[in-house]
Amino acid sequence: MTNQHEKHFQNHSYINLTTFRKTGAAVATPVWFVEMDGRLYVFTGAQTGKAKRIRANGKAHIAPSDARGKPLGAFLPARARLVEEDTLKARADELYRQKYGFARFVLTLLNRLRRNTGDSVLLEFTFDE
């Protein structure tokens, strides 16, 4: 991620993550994120729609947003992948704890009680230059 991209997301707690169905239809979701080594990372349930769409098509558009997903800046095209490396997952988890604190624990617990989204997966986003 270039310095321009880092500044684009700096001081934001949410991003509007737009992923794409096989039909090409866009689906926008507000999510928490962390930045690490020039990339953005998002934890989500393994069986969520966004994880399924990333598996099928790694294309995404991302913009800083409010908690409801209202964009607060321009959308940037990105490529996404599911992270397999345990060390990278652990680093991202620690950054999530630092950024979101106890609220992350509570939200994760509530989401698991509300719906069965499966184990957590880590999504990594790199930006097209």
ROGUTOR-404845 format. One record per residue (C-alpha): x, y, z; residue number from 1; residue in three letters. Coordinates in nm, 2 decimals. Last residue first. Layout:
ATOM     xx     yy     zz   i  aa
ATOM      X      Y      Z NUM ala
...
end
This chain:
ATOM     xx     yy     zz   i  aa
ATOM  -0.15   0.05  -0.84 129 glu
ATOM  -0.41  -0.21  -0.75 128 asp
ATOM  -0.45  -0.24  -0.38 127 phe
ATOM  -0.38  -0.54  -0.16 126 thr
ATOM  -0.65  -0.68   0.07 125 phe
ATOM  -0.61  -0.97   0.31 124 glu
ATOM  -0.90  -1.17   0.46 123 leu
ATOM  -0.86  -1.35   0.78 122 leu
ATOM  -1.09  -1.64   0.87 121 val
ATOM  -1.30  -1.70   1.18 120 ser
ATOM  -1.47  -2.04   1.24 119 asp
ATOM  -1.82  -2.08   1.12 118 gly
ATOM  -2.08  -1.81   1.06 117 thr
ATOM  -2.36  -1.97   1.27 116 asn
ATOM  -2.58  -1.69   1.36 115 arg
ATOM  -2.68  -1.48   1.66 114 arg
ATOM  -2.46  -1.65   1.92 113 leu
ATOM  -2.15  -1.63   1.70 112 arg
ATOM  -2.22  -1.26   1.62 111 asn
ATOM  -2.27  -1.18   1.99 110 leu
ATOM  -1.93  -1.34   2.08 109 leu
ATOM  -1.75  -1.16   1.81 108 thr
ATOM  -1.91  -0.83   1.90 107 leu
ATOM  -1.81  -0.87   2.27 106 val
ATOM  -1.45  -0.97   2.20 105 phe
ATOM  -1.41  -0.68   1.95 104 arg
ATOM  -1.55  -0.43   2.20 103 ala
ATOM  -1.29  -0.53   2.45 102 phe
ATOM  -1.01  -0.36   2.25 101 gly
ATOM  -1.08  -0.23   1.90 100 tyr
ATOM  -0.74  -0.10   1.79  99 lys
ATOM  -0.50  -0.29   2.02  98 gln
ATOM  -0.71  -0.61   2.00  97 arg
ATOM  -0.73  -0.59   1.62  96 tyr
ATOM  -0.36  -0.54   1.60  95 leu
ATOM  -0.30  -0.85   1.81  94 glu
ATOM  -0.54  -1.05   1.58  93 asp
ATOM  -0.35  -0.93   1.27  92 ala
ATOM  -0.02  -1.05   1.42  91 arg
ATOM  -0.17  -1.39   1.51  90 ala
ATOM  -0.32  -1.43   1.16  89 lys
ATOM   0.01  -1.34   1.00  88 leu
ATOM   0.19  -1.60   1.21  87 thr
ATOM  -0.08  -1.86   1.13  86 asp
ATOM  -0.03  -1.83   0.75  85 glu
ATOM  -0.35  -1.93   0.56  84 glu
ATOM  -0.48  -1.58   0.47  83 val
ATOM  -0.79  -1.58   0.25  82 leu
ATOM  -0.72  -1.35  -0.05  81 arg
ATOM  -0.84  -1.02  -0.18  80 ala
ATOM  -0.75  -0.78  -0.47  79 arg
ATOM  -0.83  -0.42  -0.44  78 ala
ATOM  -1.00  -0.13  -0.62  77 pro
ATOM  -1.02   0.19  -0.42  76 leu
ATOM  -1.35   0.36  -0.33  75 phe
ATOM  -1.33   0.73  -0.25  74 ala
ATOM  -1.39   0.87   0.09  73 gly
ATOM  -1.63   0.87   0.38  72 leu
ATOM  -1.85   0.59   0.24  71 pro
ATOM  -2.17   0.52   0.43  70 lys
ATOM  -2.12   0.16   0.56  69 gly
ATOM  -2.34   0.18   0.87  68 arg
ATOM  -2.04   0.21   1.11  67 ala
ATOM  -1.90   0.50   0.91  66 asp
ATOM  -1.68   0.45   0.60  65 ser
ATOM  -1.33   0.43   0.46  64 pro
ATOM  -1.36   0.29   0.10  63 ala
ATOM  -1.29  -0.05  -0.04  62 ile
ATOM  -1.37  -0.22  -0.37  61 his
ATOM  -1.31  -0.59  -0.41  60 ala
ATOM  -1.21  -0.86  -0.66  59 lys
ATOM  -1.09  -1.20  -0.53  58 gly
ATOM  -1.37  -1.39  -0.70  57 asn
ATOM  -1.50  -1.72  -0.58  56 ala
ATOM  -1.32  -1.74  -0.25  55 arg
ATOM  -1.38  -1.36  -0.19  54 ile
ATOM  -1.75  -1.42  -0.25  53 arg
ATOM  -1.76  -1.70   0.01  52 lys
ATOM  -1.58  -1.49   0.26  51 ala
ATOM  -1.81  -1.19   0.20  50 lys
ATOM  -2.12  -1.41   0.23  49 gly
ATOM  -2.02  -1.54   0.57  48 thr
ATOM  -1.93  -1.91   0.61  47 gln
ATOM  -1.57  -1.86   0.73  46 ala
ATOM  -1.68  -1.59   0.98  45 gly
ATOM  -1.49  -1.26   0.93  44 thr
ATOM  -1.16  -1.10   1.02  43 phe
ATOM  -1.04  -0.81   0.80  42 val
ATOM  -0.69  -0.72   0.70  41 tyr
ATOM  -0.56  -0.42   0.50  40 leu
ATOM  -0.22  -0.42   0.34  39 arg
ATOM   0.09  -0.20   0.35  38 gly
ATOM   0.27  -0.40   0.61  37 asp
ATOM  -0.03  -0.41   0.84  36 met
ATOM  -0.35  -0.21   0.84  35 glu
ATOM  -0.64  -0.32   1.05  34 val
ATOM  -1.01  -0.36   0.97  33 phe
ATOM  -1.36  -0.33   1.11  32 trp
ATOM  -1.64  -0.40   0.86  31 val
ATOM  -1.92  -0.22   0.68  30 pro
ATOM  -2.06  -0.45   0.40  29 thr
ATOM  -2.14  -0.37   0.04  28 ala
ATOM  -2.25  -0.64  -0.21  27 val
ATOM  -2.19  -0.57  -0.58  26 ala
ATOM  -2.37  -0.78  -0.85  25 ala
ATOM  -2.12  -0.93  -1.09  24 gly
ATOM  -2.33  -1.25  -1.14  23 thr
ATOM  -2.07  -1.45  -0.96  22 lys
ATOM  -2.12  -1.21  -0.66  21 arg
ATOM  -1.89  -0.92  -0.60  20 phe
ATOM  -1.74  -0.77  -0.29  19 thr
ATOM  -1.77  -0.42  -0.15  18 thr
ATOM  -1.60  -0.36   0.18  17 leu
ATOM  -1.71  -0.02   0.33  16 asn
ATOM  -1.43   0.03   0.58  15 ile
ATOM  -1.46   0.10   0.95  14 tyr
ATOM  -1.25   0.24   1.23  13 ser
ATOM  -1.09   0.53   1.04  12 his
ATOM  -0.80   0.74   1.16  11 asn
ATOM  -0.59   0.65   0.85  10 gln
ATOM  -0.77   0.48   0.57   9 phe
ATOM  -0.68   0.72   0.28   8 his
ATOM  -0.35   0.81   0.45   7 lys
ATOM  -0.23   0.45   0.41   6 glu
ATOM  -0.35   0.45   0.04   5 his
ATOM  -0.15   0.77  -0.04   4 gln
ATOM   0.15   0.63   0.15   3 asn
ATOM   0.14   0.34  -0.09   2 thr
ATOM   0.00   0.00   0.00   1 met
end
